[in-house]
Amino acid sequence: MPRFRAALFTLIATCLASPALADCYADYRAKMDDPLRLHYGVMEIPDAACSVAAAAPVIAARLADAGWDLLQVVSVFDQSGLAPRRADAGDHFLRF
């Protein structure tokens, strides 16, 4: 029983000491053909995909479901980068 308590204490201490995962977002450019339409958007992505390279397939898949083609992942950022991008993204702010 003492080993169990020590292991439980260690587990709890490790969880409490770990930093909270920050939200991750990406801004991107996309297009749709016939007729040609372009948009700039912002979407939330999983923390595991929080790099431009890792975000690209995640974003491309979500956009493809709505008929859009990903042109470029511009950047990835945390919640502090949302406000400056809200107006530019318009209807495509956190839409997908």
SEFIZA-3560 file (N, C-alpha, C; in Angstrom, 3 decimals):
REM SEFIZA-3560
<numar><xx>0.802</xx><yy>-1.199</yy><zz>0.000</zz><atom>N</atom></numar>
<numar><xx>0.000</xx><yy>0.000</yy><zz>0.000</zz><atom>CA</atom></numar>
<numar><xx>0.849</xx><yy>1.270</yy><zz>0.000</zz><atom>C</atom></numar>
<numar><xx>1.942</xx><yy>1.342</yy><zz>0.751</zz><atom>N</atom></numar>
<numar><xx>2.761</xx><yy>2.555</yy><zz>0.721</zz><atom>CA</atom></numar>
<numar><xx>3.312</xx><yy>2.852</yy><zz>-0.682</zz><atom>C</atom></numar>
<numar><xx>3.643</xx><yy>1.796</yy><zz>-1.438</zz><atom>N</atom></numar>
<numar><xx>4.143</xx><yy>2.018</yy><zz>-2.805</zz><atom>CA</atom></numar>
<numar><xx>3.060</xx><yy>2.625</yy><zz>-3.685</zz><atom>C</atom></numar>
<numar><xx>1.832</xx><yy>2.136</yy><zz>-3.497</zz><atom>N</atom></numar>
<numar><xx>0.709</xx><yy>2.667</yy><zz>-4.273</zz><atom>CA</atom></numar>
<numar><xx>0.515</xx><yy>4.145</yy><zz>-3.976</zz><atom>C</atom></numar>
<numar><xx>0.569</xx><yy>4.513</yy><zz>-2.696</zz><atom>N</atom></numar>
<numar><xx>0.400</xx><yy>5.917</yy><zz>-2.320</zz><atom>CA</atom></numar>
<numar><xx>1.522</xx><yy>6.776</yy><zz>-2.887</zz><atom>C</atom></numar>
<numar><xx>2.730</xx><yy>6.265</yy><zz>-2.839</zz><atom>N</atom></numar>
<numar><xx>3.867</xx><yy>7.018</yy><zz>-3.376</zz><atom>CA</atom></numar>
<numar><xx>3.731</xx><yy>7.194</yy><zz>-4.884</zz><atom>C</atom></numar>
<numar><xx>3.302</xx><yy>6.149</yy><zz>-5.566</zz><atom>N</atom></numar>
<numar><xx>3.116</xx><yy>6.241</yy><zz>-7.017</zz><atom>CA</atom></numar>
<numar><xx>1.985</xx><yy>7.206</yy><zz>-7.357</zz><atom>C</atom></numar>
<numar><xx>0.918</xx><yy>7.140</yy><zz>-6.589</zz><atom>N</atom></numar>
<numar><xx>-0.211</xx><yy>8.040</yy><zz>-6.810</zz><atom>CA</atom></numar>
<numar><xx>0.203</xx><yy>9.481</yy><zz>-6.559</zz><atom>C</atom></numar>
<numar><xx>0.936</xx><yy>9.714</yy><zz>-5.489</zz><atom>N</atom></numar>
<numar><xx>1.416</xx><yy>11.058</yy><zz>-5.186</zz><atom>CA</atom></numar>
<numar><xx>2.313</xx><yy>11.584</yy><zz>-6.304</zz><atom>C</atom></numar>
<numar><xx>3.204</xx><yy>10.744</yy><zz>-6.792</zz><atom>N</atom></numar>
<numar><xx>4.096</xx><yy>11.144</yy><zz>-7.883</zz><atom>CA</atom></numar>
<numar><xx>3.310</xx><yy>11.481</yy><zz>-9.143</zz><atom>C</atom></numar>
<numar><xx>2.324</xx><yy>10.673</yy><zz>-9.449</zz><atom>N</atom></numar>
<numar><xx>1.488</xx><yy>10.932</yy><zz>-10.625</zz><atom>CA</atom></numar>
<numar><xx>0.752</xx><yy>12.253</yy><zz>-10.498</zz><atom>C</atom></numar>
<numar><xx>0.155</xx><yy>12.506</yy><zz>-9.365</zz><atom>N</atom></numar>
<numar><xx>-0.582</xx><yy>13.753</yy><zz>-9.143</zz><atom>CA</atom></numar>
<numar><xx>0.362</xx><yy>14.946</yy><zz>-9.204</zz><atom>C</atom></numar>
<numar><xx>1.515</xx><yy>14.845</yy><zz>-8.576</zz><atom>N</atom></numar>
<numar><xx>2.481</xx><yy>15.941</yy><zz>-8.585</zz><atom>CA</atom></numar>
<numar><xx>2.971</xx><yy>16.234</yy><zz>-9.995</zz><atom>C</atom></numar>
<numar><xx>3.180</xx><yy>15.198</yy><zz>-10.785</zz><atom>N</atom></numar>
<numar><xx>3.628</xx><yy>15.386</yy><zz>-12.169</zz><atom>CA</atom></numar>
<numar><xx>2.556</xx><yy>16.089</yy><zz>-12.993</zz><atom>C</atom></numar>
<numar><xx>1.322</xx><yy>15.686</yy><zz>-12.818</zz><atom>N</atom></numar>
<numar><xx>0.225</xx><yy>16.310</yy><zz>-13.569</zz><atom>CA</atom></numar>
<numar><xx>0.052</xx><yy>17.768</yy><zz>-13.199</zz><atom>C</atom></numar>
<numar><xx>0.165</xx><yy>18.066</yy><zz>-11.914</zz><atom>N</atom></numar>
<numar><xx>0.001</xx><yy>19.449</yy><zz>-11.478</zz><atom>CA</atom></numar>
<numar><xx>1.175</xx><yy>20.322</yy><zz>-11.896</zz><atom>C</atom></numar>
<numar><xx>2.354</xx><yy>19.750</yy><zz>-11.991</zz><atom>N</atom></numar>
<numar><xx>3.541</xx><yy>20.522</yy><zz>-12.349</zz><atom>CA</atom></numar>
<numar><xx>3.665</xx><yy>20.742</yy><zz>-13.852</zz><atom>C</atom></numar>
<numar><xx>2.983</xx><yy>19.943</yy><zz>-14.651</zz><atom>N</atom></numar>
<numar><xx>3.064</xx><yy>20.084</yy><zz>-16.103</zz><atom>CA</atom></numar>
<numar><xx>2.365</xx><yy>21.354</yy><zz>-16.540</zz><atom>C</atom></numar>
<numar><xx>2.971</xx><yy>22.110</yy><zz>-17.458</zz><atom>N</atom></numar>
<numar><xx>2.305</xx><yy>23.315</yy><zz>-17.927</zz><atom>CA</atom></numar>
<numar><xx>1.062</xx><yy>22.956</yy><zz>-18.725</zz><atom>C</atom></numar>
<numar><xx>0.072</xx><yy>23.792</yy><zz>-18.649</zz><atom>N</atom></numar>
<numar><xx>-1.152</xx><yy>23.565</yy><zz>-19.418</zz><atom>CA</atom></numar>
<numar><xx>-0.839</xx><yy>23.747</yy><zz>-20.901</zz><atom>C</atom></numar>
<numar><xx>-1.444</xx><yy>22.917</yy><zz>-21.711</zz><atom>N</atom></numar>
<numar><xx>-1.232</xx><yy>23.031</yy><zz>-23.142</zz><atom>CA</atom></numar>
<numar><xx>-1.949</xx><yy>24.269</yy><zz>-23.665</zz><atom>C</atom></numar>
<numar><xx>-1.239</xx><yy>25.055</yy><zz>-24.436</zz><atom>N</atom></numar>
<numar><xx>-1.828</xx><yy>26.256</yy><zz>-25.018</zz><atom>CA</atom></numar>
<numar><xx>-2.647</xx><yy>25.866</yy><zz>-26.237</zz><atom>C</atom></numar>
<numar><xx>-3.681</xx><yy>26.633</yy><zz>-26.485</zz><atom>N</atom></numar>
<numar><xx>-4.457</xx><yy>26.409</yy><zz>-27.693</zz><atom>CA</atom></numar>
<numar><xx>-3.590</xx><yy>26.753</yy><zz>-28.891</zz><atom>C</atom></numar>
<numar><xx>-3.844</xx><yy>26.095</yy><zz>-29.994</zz><atom>N</atom></numar>
<numar><xx>-3.058</xx><yy>26.325</yy><zz>-31.195</zz><atom>CA</atom></numar>
<numar><xx>-4.000</xx><yy>26.677</yy><zz>-32.343</zz><atom>C</atom></numar>
<numar><xx>-3.619</xx><yy>27.672</yy><zz>-33.103</zz><atom>N</atom></numar>
<numar><xx>-4.412</xx><yy>28.160</yy><zz>-34.223</zz><atom>CA</atom></numar>
<numar><xx>-3.506</xx><yy>28.338</yy><zz>-35.425</zz><atom>C</atom></numar>
<numar><xx>-4.109</xx><yy>28.336</yy><zz>-36.600</zz><atom>N</atom></numar>
<numar><xx>-3.351</xx><yy>28.566</yy><zz>-37.823</zz><atom>CA</atom></numar>
<numar><xx>-4.145</xx><yy>29.503</yy><zz>-38.716</zz><atom>C</atom></numar>
<numar><xx>-3.429</xx><yy>30.347</yy><zz>-39.447</zz><atom>N</atom></numar>
<numar><xx>-4.096</xx><yy>31.115</yy><zz>-40.489</zz><atom>CA</atom></numar>
<numar><xx>-3.621</xx><yy>30.572</yy><zz>-41.826</zz><atom>C</atom></numar>
<numar><xx>-4.499</xx><yy>30.618</yy><zz>-42.814</zz><atom>N</atom></numar>
<numar><xx>-4.257</xx><yy>29.941</yy><zz>-44.078</zz><atom>CA</atom></numar>
<numar><xx>-4.932</xx><yy>30.692</yy><zz>-45.218</zz><atom>C</atom></numar>
<numar><xx>-4.560</xx><yy>30.308</yy><zz>-46.430</zz><atom>N</atom></numar>
<numar><xx>-5.215</xx><yy>30.803</yy><zz>-47.643</zz><atom>CA</atom></numar>
<numar><xx>-5.756</xx><yy>29.594</yy><zz>-48.394</zz><atom>C</atom></numar>
<numar><xx>-6.958</xx><yy>29.757</yy><zz>-48.964</zz><atom>N</atom></numar>
<numar><xx>-7.597</xx><yy>28.645</yy><zz>-49.664</zz><atom>CA</atom></numar>
<numar><xx>-8.299</xx><yy>29.162</yy><zz>-50.915</zz><atom>C</atom></numar>
<numar><xx>-8.608</xx><yy>28.223</yy><zz>-51.820</zz><atom>N</atom></numar>
<numar><xx>-9.325</xx><yy>28.590</yy><zz>-53.042</zz><atom>CA</atom></numar>
<numar><xx>-10.378</xx><yy>27.546</yy><zz>-53.371</zz><atom>C</atom></numar>
<numar><xx>-11.318</xx><yy>27.968</yy><zz>-54.206</zz><atom>N</atom></numar>
<numar><xx>-12.334</xx><yy>27.088</yy><zz>-54.768</zz><atom>CA</atom></numar>
<numar><xx>-12.485</xx><yy>27.494</yy><zz>-56.230</zz><atom>C</atom></numar>
<numar><xx>-12.563</xx><yy>26.521</yy><zz>-57.118</zz><atom>N</atom></numar>
<numar><xx>-12.682</xx><yy>26.804</yy><zz>-58.548</zz><atom>CA</atom></numar>
<numar><xx>-14.131</xx><yy>26.790</yy><zz>-59.007</zz><atom>C</atom></numar>
<numar><xx>-14.345</xx><yy>27.338</yy><zz>-60.207</zz><atom>N</atom></numar>
<numar><xx>-15.644</xx><yy>27.353</yy><zz>-60.914</zz><atom>CA</atom></numar>
<numar><xx>-16.780</xx><yy>27.971</yy><zz>-60.133</zz><atom>C</atom></numar>
<numar><xx>-16.841</xx><yy>29.221</yy><zz>-59.974</zz><atom>N</atom></numar>
<numar><xx>-15.863</xx><yy>30.239</yy><zz>-60.334</zz><atom>CA</atom></numar>
<numar><xx>-14.777</xx><yy>30.327</yy><zz>-59.260</zz><atom>C</atom></numar>
<numar><xx>-13.671</xx><yy>30.939</yy><zz>-59.631</zz><atom>N</atom></numar>
<numar><xx>-12.555</xx><yy>31.064</yy><zz>-58.699</zz><atom>CA</atom></numar>
<numar><xx>-12.960</xx><yy>31.938</yy><zz>-57.513</zz><atom>C</atom></numar>
<numar><xx>-12.773</xx><yy>31.387</yy><zz>-56.317</zz><atom>N</atom></numar>
<numar><xx>-13.001</xx><yy>32.126</yy><zz>-55.070</zz><atom>CA</atom></numar>
<numar><xx>-11.797</xx><yy>31.883</yy><zz>-54.170</zz><atom>C</atom></numar>
<numar><xx>-11.392</xx><yy>32.909</yy><zz>-53.481</zz><atom>N</atom></numar>
<numar><xx>-10.261</xx><yy>32.826</yy><zz>-52.556</zz><atom>CA</atom></numar>
<numar><xx>-10.718</xx><yy>33.259</yy><zz>-51.178</zz><atom>C</atom></numar>
<numar><xx>-10.107</xx><yy>32.685</yy><zz>-50.165</zz><atom>N</atom></numar>
<numar><xx>-10.361</xx><yy>33.201</yy><zz>-48.826</zz><atom>CA</atom></numar>
<numar><xx>-9.152</xx><yy>33.013</yy><zz>-47.923</zz><atom>C</atom></numar>
<numar><xx>-9.107</xx><yy>33.882</yy><zz>-46.932</zz><atom>N</atom></numar>
<numar><xx>-8.123</xx><yy>33.822</yy><zz>-45.848</zz><atom>CA</atom></numar>
<numar><xx>-8.913</xx><yy>33.432</yy><zz>-44.610</zz><atom>C</atom></numar>
<numar><xx>-8.406</xx><yy>32.493</yy><zz>-43.832</zz><atom>N</atom></numar>
<numar><xx>-9.129</xx><yy>32.064</yy><zz>-42.655</zz><atom>CA</atom></numar>
<numar><xx>-8.223</xx><yy>31.718</yy><zz>-41.496</zz><atom>C</atom></numar>
<numar><xx>-8.860</xx><yy>31.520</yy><zz>-40.365</zz><atom>N</atom></numar>
<numar><xx>-8.178</xx><yy>31.115</yy><zz>-39.136</zz><atom>CA</atom></numar>
<numar><xx>-8.941</xx><yy>29.926</yy><zz>-38.580</zz><atom>C</atom></numar>
<numar><xx>-8.218</xx><yy>28.888</yy><zz>-38.183</zz><atom>N</atom></numar>
<numar><xx>-8.879</xx><yy>27.740</yy><zz>-37.564</zz><atom>CA</atom></numar>
<numar><xx>-8.060</xx><yy>27.224</yy><zz>-36.389</zz><atom>C</atom></numar>
<numar><xx>-8.771</xx><yy>26.620</yy><zz>-35.444</zz><atom>N</atom></numar>
<numar><xx>-8.110</xx><yy>25.974</yy><zz>-34.322</zz><atom>CA</atom></numar>
<numar><xx>-7.643</xx><yy>24.604</yy><zz>-34.785</zz><atom>C</atom></numar>
<numar><xx>-6.440</xx><yy>24.236</yy><zz>-34.394</zz><atom>N</atom></numar>
<numar><xx>-5.881</xx><yy>22.940</yy><zz>-34.769</zz><atom>CA</atom></numar>
<numar><xx>-5.406</xx><yy>22.222</yy><zz>-33.504</zz><atom>C</atom></numar>
<numar><xx>-5.266</xx><yy>20.901</yy><zz>-33.570</zz><atom>N</atom></numar>
<numar><xx>-4.787</xx><yy>20.166</yy><zz>-32.391</zz><atom>CA</atom></numar>
<numar><xx>-3.368</xx><yy>20.583</yy><zz>-32.020</zz><atom>C</atom></numar>
<numar><xx>-3.069</xx><yy>20.567</yy><zz>-30.736</zz><atom>N</atom></numar>
<numar><xx>-1.728</xx><yy>20.932</yy><zz>-30.271</zz><atom>CA</atom></numar>
<numar><xx>-0.655</xx><yy>20.085</yy><zz>-30.931</zz><atom>C</atom></numar>
<numar><xx>-0.969</xx><yy>18.843</yy><zz>-31.246</zz><atom>N</atom></numar>
<numar><xx>0.004</xx><yy>17.953</yy><zz>-31.876</zz><atom>CA</atom></numar>
<numar><xx>0.364</xx><yy>18.417</yy><zz>-33.290</zz><atom>C</atom></numar>
<numar><xx>-0.465</xx><yy>19.254</yy><zz>-33.884</zz><atom>N</atom></numar>
<numar><xx>-0.220</xx><yy>19.749</yy><zz>-35.245</zz><atom>CA</atom></numar>
<numar><xx>0.194</xx><yy>21.214</yy><zz>-35.229</zz><atom>C</atom></numar>
<numar><xx>0.803</xx><yy>21.664</yy><zz>-34.164</zz><atom>N</atom></numar>
<numar><xx>1.098</xx><yy>23.083</yy><zz>-33.996</zz><atom>CA</atom></numar>
<numar><xx>2.431</xx><yy>23.491</yy><zz>-34.620</zz><atom>C</atom></numar>
<numar><xx>2.582</xx><yy>23.175</yy><zz>-35.888</zz><atom>N</atom></numar>
<numar><xx>3.673</xx><yy>23.686</yy><zz>-36.708</zz><atom>CA</atom></numar>
<numar><xx>3.097</xx><yy>23.815</yy><zz>-38.115</zz><atom>C</atom></numar>
<numar><xx>3.700</xx><yy>24.648</yy><zz>-38.923</zz><atom>N</atom></numar>
<numar><xx>3.165</xx><yy>24.868</yy><zz>-40.270</zz><atom>CA</atom></numar>
<numar><xx>3.097</xx><yy>23.550</yy><zz>-41.037</zz><atom>C</atom></numar>
<numar><xx>4.154</xx><yy>22.755</yy><zz>-40.966</zz><atom>N</atom></numar>
<numar><xx>4.189</xx><yy>21.482</yy><zz>-41.705</zz><atom>CA</atom></numar>
<numar><xx>3.141</xx><yy>20.498</yy><zz>-41.198</zz><atom>C</atom></numar>
<numar><xx>2.998</xx><yy>20.391</yy><zz>-39.890</zz><atom>N</atom></numar>
<numar><xx>2.034</xx><yy>19.442</yy><zz>-39.322</zz><atom>CA</atom></numar>
<numar><xx>0.593</xx><yy>19.926</yy><zz>-39.483</zz><atom>C</atom></numar>
<numar><xx>0.384</xx><yy>21.232</yy><zz>-39.531</zz><atom>N</atom></numar>
<numar><xx>-0.967</xx><yy>21.783</yy><zz>-39.651</zz><atom>CA</atom></numar>
<numar><xx>-1.527</xx><yy>21.618</yy><zz>-41.060</zz><atom>C</atom></numar>
<numar><xx>-0.666</xx><yy>21.617</yy><zz>-42.072</zz><atom>N</atom></numar>
<numar><xx>-1.131</xx><yy>21.590</yy><zz>-43.465</zz><atom>CA</atom></numar>
<numar><xx>-2.091</xx><yy>20.438</yy><zz>-43.772</zz><atom>C</atom></numar>
<numar><xx>-1.771</xx><yy>19.176</yy><zz>-43.453</zz><atom>N</atom></numar>
<numar><xx>-2.725</xx><yy>18.109</yy><zz>-43.776</zz><atom>CA</atom></numar>
<numar><xx>-4.027</xx><yy>18.189</yy><zz>-42.972</zz><atom>C</atom></numar>
<numar><xx>-3.946</xx><yy>18.678</yy><zz>-41.749</zz><atom>N</atom></numar>
<numar><xx>-5.150</xx><yy>18.824</yy><zz>-40.922</zz><atom>CA</atom></numar>
<numar><xx>-6.075</xx><yy>19.870</yy><zz>-41.544</zz><atom>C</atom></numar>
<numar><xx>-5.508</xx><yy>21.008</yy><zz>-41.905</zz><atom>N</atom></numar>
<numar><xx>-6.288</xx><yy>22.091</yy><zz>-42.502</zz><atom>CA</atom></numar>
<numar><xx>-6.820</xx><yy>21.681</yy><zz>-43.869</zz><atom>C</atom></numar>
<numar><xx>-5.974</xx><yy>21.058</yy><zz>-44.682</zz><atom>N</atom></numar>
<numar><xx>-6.390</xx><yy>20.634</yy><zz>-46.027</zz><atom>CA</atom></numar>
<numar><xx>-7.582</xx><yy>19.684</yy><zz>-45.958</zz><atom>C</atom></numar>
<numar><xx>-7.563</xx><yy>18.769</yy><zz>-45.003</zz><atom>N</atom></numar>
<numar><xx>-8.669</xx><yy>17.802</yy><zz>-44.878</zz><atom>CA</atom></numar>
<numar><xx>-9.968</xx><yy>18.494</yy><zz>-44.488</zz><atom>C</atom></numar>
<numar><xx>-9.904</xx><yy>19.410</yy><zz>-43.538</zz><atom>N</atom></numar>
<numar><xx>-11.121</xx><yy>20.117</yy><zz>-43.118</zz><atom>CA</atom></numar>
<numar><xx>-11.679</xx><yy>20.973</yy><zz>-44.255</zz><atom>C</atom></numar>
<numar><xx>-10.792</xx><yy>21.645</yy><zz>-44.968</zz><atom>N</atom></numar>
<numar><xx>-11.243</xx><yy>22.494</yy><zz>-46.068</zz><atom>CA</atom></numar>
<numar><xx>-11.819</xx><yy>21.660</yy><zz>-47.207</zz><atom>C</atom></numar>
<numar><xx>-11.193</xx><yy>20.527</yy><zz>-47.488</zz><atom>N</atom></numar>
<numar><xx>-11.659</xx><yy>19.663</yy><zz>-48.584</zz><atom>CA</atom></numar>
<numar><xx>-13.084</xx><yy>19.191</yy><zz>-48.344</zz><atom>C</atom></numar>
<numar><xx>-13.442</xx><yy>18.956</yy><zz>-47.099</zz><atom>N</atom></numar>
<numar><xx>-14.809</xx><yy>18.546</yy><zz>-46.777</zz><atom>CA</atom></numar>
<numar><xx>-15.838</xx><yy>19.587</yy><zz>-47.213</zz><atom>C</atom></numar>
<numar><xx>-15.417</xx><yy>20.847</yy><zz>-47.306</zz><atom>N</atom></numar>
<numar><xx>-16.312</xx><yy>21.933</yy><zz>-47.712</zz><atom>CA</atom></numar>
<numar><xx>-16.052</xx><yy>22.379</yy><zz>-49.153</zz><atom>C</atom></numar>
<numar><xx>-15.193</xx><yy>21.634</yy><zz>-49.872</zz><atom>N</atom></numar>
<numar><xx>-14.937</xx><yy>21.952</yy><zz>-51.279</zz><atom>CA</atom></numar>
<numar><xx>-13.818</xx><yy>22.944</yy><zz>-51.530</zz><atom>C</atom></numar>
<numar><xx>-13.047</xx><yy>23.292</yy><zz>-50.519</zz><atom>N</atom></numar>
<numar><xx>-11.942</xx><yy>24.244</yy><zz>-50.655</zz><atom>CA</atom></numar>
<numar><xx>-10.617</xx><yy>23.503</yy><zz>-50.792</zz><atom>C</atom></numar>
<numar><xx>-9.661</xx><yy>24.130</yy><zz>-51.482</zz><atom>N</atom></numar>
<numar><xx>-8.295</xx><yy>23.610</yy><zz>-51.605</zz><atom>CA</atom></numar>
<numar><xx>-7.360</xx><yy>24.521</yy><zz>-50.824</zz><atom>C</atom></numar>
<numar><xx>-6.533</xx><yy>23.939</yy><zz>-49.991</zz><atom>N</atom></numar>
<numar><xx>-5.550</xx><yy>24.711</yy><zz>-49.230</zz><atom>CA</atom></numar>
<numar><xx>-4.468</xx><yy>25.220</yy><zz>-50.174</zz><atom>C</atom></numar>
<numar><xx>-4.188</xx><yy>26.496</yy><zz>-50.118</zz><atom>N</atom></numar>
<numar><xx>-3.086</xx><yy>27.073</yy><zz>-50.887</zz><atom>CA</atom></numar>
<numar><xx>-1.830</xx><yy>27.214</yy><zz>-50.032</zz><atom>C</atom></numar>
<numar><xx>-2.013</xx><yy>27.690</yy><zz>-48.795</zz><atom>N</atom></numar>
<numar><xx>-0.856</xx><yy>27.966</yy><zz>-47.950</zz><atom>CA</atom></numar>
<numar><xx>-1.267</xx><yy>28.052</yy><zz>-46.491</zz><atom>C</atom></numar>
<numar><xx>-0.458</xx><yy>27.459</yy><zz>-45.622</zz><atom>N</atom></numar>
<numar><xx>-0.575</xx><yy>27.724</yy><zz>-44.192</zz><atom>CA</atom></numar>
<numar><xx>0.355</xx><yy>28.895</yy><zz>-43.937</zz><atom>C</atom></numar>
<numar><xx>-0.194</xx><yy>30.006</yy><zz>-43.499</zz><atom>N</atom></numar>
<numar><xx>0.599</xx><yy>31.217</yy><zz>-43.309</zz><atom>CA</atom></numar>
<numar><xx>1.437</xx><yy>31.110</yy><zz>-42.051</zz><atom>C</atom></numar>
<numar><xx>0.795</xx><yy>30.760</yy><zz>-40.936</zz><atom>N</atom></numar>
<numar><xx>1.517</xx><yy>30.644</yy><zz>-39.672</zz><atom>CA</atom></numar>
<numar><xx>0.672</xx><yy>29.880</yy><zz>-38.657</zz><atom>C</atom></numar>
<numar><xx>1.314</xx><yy>29.490</yy><zz>-37.575</zz><atom>N</atom></numar>
<numar><xx>0.615</xx><yy>28.913</yy><zz>-36.423</zz><atom>CA</atom></numar>
<numar><xx>0.908</xx><yy>29.811</yy><zz>-35.227</zz><atom>C</atom></numar>
<numar><xx>-0.037</xx><yy>29.889</yy><zz>-34.294</zz><atom>N</atom></numar>
<numar><xx>0.110</xx><yy>30.818</yy><zz>-33.185</zz><atom>CA</atom></numar>
<numar><xx>-0.803</xx><yy>30.391</yy><zz>-32.042</zz><atom>C</atom></numar>
<numar><xx>-0.630</xx><yy>31.023</yy><zz>-30.890</zz><atom>N</atom></numar>
<numar><xx>-1.488</xx><yy>30.715</yy><zz>-29.749</zz><atom>CA</atom></numar>
<numar><xx>-2.644</xx><yy>31.715</yy><zz>-29.683</zz><atom>C</atom></numar>
<numar><xx>-3.398</xx><yy>31.657</yy><zz>-28.626</zz><atom>N</atom></numar>
<numar><xx>-4.609</xx><yy>32.456</yy><zz>-28.491</zz><atom>CA</atom></numar>
<numar><xx>-4.340</xx><yy>33.959</yy><zz>-28.574</zz><atom>C</atom></numar>
<numar><xx>-3.149</xx><yy>34.373</yy><zz>-28.203</zz><atom>N</atom></numar>
<numar><xx>-2.829</xx><yy>35.806</yy><zz>-28.241</zz><atom>CA</atom></numar>
<numar><xx>-2.820</xx><yy>36.363</yy><zz>-29.662</zz><atom>C</atom></numar>
<numar><xx>-2.726</xx><yy>35.499</yy><zz>-30.676</zz><atom>N</atom></numar>
<numar><xx>-2.711</xx><yy>35.959</yy><zz>-32.054</zz><atom>CA</atom></numar>
<numar><xx>-4.082</xx><yy>36.018</yy><zz>-32.708</zz><atom>C</atom></numar>
<numar><xx>-5.133</xx><yy>35.652</yy><zz>-31.979</zz><atom>N</atom></numar>
<numar><xx>-6.474</xx><yy>35.635</yy><zz>-32.572</zz><atom>CA</atom></numar>
<numar><xx>-7.012</xx><yy>37.027</yy><zz>-32.885</zz><atom>C</atom></numar>
<numar><xx>-6.960</xx><yy>37.925</yy><zz>-31.937</zz><atom>N</atom></numar>
<numar><xx>-7.578</xx><yy>39.249</yy><zz>-32.098</zz><atom>CA</atom></numar>
<numar><xx>-7.077</xx><yy>40.004</yy><zz>-33.331</zz><atom>C</atom></numar>
<numar><xx>-5.761</xx><yy>40.039</yy><zz>-33.580</zz><atom>N</atom></numar>
<numar><xx>-5.311</xx><yy>40.788</yy><zz>-34.752</zz><atom>CA</atom></numar>
<numar><xx>-5.765</xx><yy>40.192</yy><zz>-36.093</zz><atom>C</atom></numar>
<numar><xx>-6.141</xx><yy>38.930</yy><zz>-36.110</zz><atom>N</atom></numar>
<numar><xx>-6.510</xx><yy>38.257</yy><zz>-37.359</zz><atom>CA</atom></numar>
<numar><xx>-8.025</xx><yy>38.180</yy><zz>-37.580</zz><atom>C</atom></numar>
<numar><xx>-8.801</xx><yy>38.511</yy><zz>-36.574</zz><atom>N</atom></numar>
<numar><xx>-10.262</xx><yy>38.348</yy><zz>-36.638</zz><atom>CA</atom></numar>
<numar><xx>-10.876</xx><yy>39.130</yy><zz>-37.800</zz><atom>C</atom></numar>
<numar><xx>-10.556</xx><yy>40.381</yy><zz>-37.952</zz><atom>N</atom></numar>
<numar><xx>-11.161</xx><yy>41.207</yy><zz>-39.007</zz><atom>CA</atom></numar>
<numar><xx>-10.756</xx><yy>40.717</yy><zz>-40.390</zz><atom>C</atom></numar>
<numar><xx>-9.493</xx><yy>40.345</yy><zz>-40.560</zz><atom>N</atom></numar>
<numar><xx>-9.024</xx><yy>39.885</yy><zz>-41.874</zz><atom>CA</atom></numar>
<numar><xx>-9.685</xx><yy>38.573</yy><zz>-42.284</zz><atom>C</atom></numar>
<numar><xx>-9.958</xx><yy>37.705</yy><zz>-41.340</zz><atom>N</atom></numar>
<numar><xx>-10.555</xx><yy>36.403</yy><zz>-41.658</zz><atom>CA</atom></numar>
<numar><xx>-12.062</xx><yy>36.509</yy><zz>-41.908</zz><atom>C</atom></numar>
<numar><xx>-12.704</xx><yy>37.512</yy><zz>-41.359</zz><atom>N</atom></numar>
<numar><xx>-14.138</xx><yy>37.711</yy><zz>-41.594</zz><atom>CA</atom></numar>
<numar><xx>-14.965</xx><yy>36.470</yy><zz>-41.297</zz><atom>C</atom></numar>
<numar><xx>-15.750</xx><yy>36.022</yy><zz>-42.285</zz><atom>N</atom></numar>
<numar><xx>-16.621</xx><yy>34.849</yy><zz>-42.118</zz><atom>CA</atom></numar>
<numar><xx>-15.842</xx><yy>33.551</yy><zz>-41.920</zz><atom>C</atom></numar>
<numar><xx>-14.572</xx><yy>33.562</yy><zz>-42.236</zz><atom>N</atom></numar>
<numar><xx>-13.761</xx><yy>32.345</yy><zz>-42.135</zz><atom>CA</atom></numar>
<numar><xx>-12.921</xx><yy>32.323</yy><zz>-40.847</zz><atom>C</atom></numar>
<numar><xx>-13.302</xx><yy>33.136</yy><zz>-39.874</zz><atom>N</atom></numar>
<numar><xx>-12.630</xx><yy>33.141</yy><zz>-38.584</zz><atom>CA</atom></numar>
<numar><xx>-13.216</xx><yy>32.000</yy><zz>-37.740</zz><atom>C</atom></numar>
<numar><xx>-12.424</xx><yy>30.998</yy><zz>-37.494</zz><atom>N</atom></numar>
<numar><xx>-12.811</xx><yy>29.805</yy><zz>-36.720</zz><atom>CA</atom></numar>
<numar><xx>-14.044</xx><yy>29.105</yy><zz>-37.308</zz><atom>C</atom></numar>
<numar><xx>-14.207</xx><yy>29.183</yy><zz>-38.610</zz><atom>N</atom></numar>
<numar><xx>-15.358</xx><yy>28.552</yy><zz>-39.272</zz><atom>CA</atom></numar>
<numar><xx>-15.184</xx><yy>27.049</yy><zz>-39.416</zz><atom>C</atom></numar>
<numar><xx>-13.984</xx><yy>26.598</yy><zz>-39.721</zz><atom>N</atom></numar>
<numar><xx>-13.750</xx><yy>25.168</yy><zz>-39.975</zz><atom>CA</atom></numar>
<numar><xx>-13.066</xx><yy>24.511</yy><zz>-38.804</zz><atom>C</atom></numar>
//
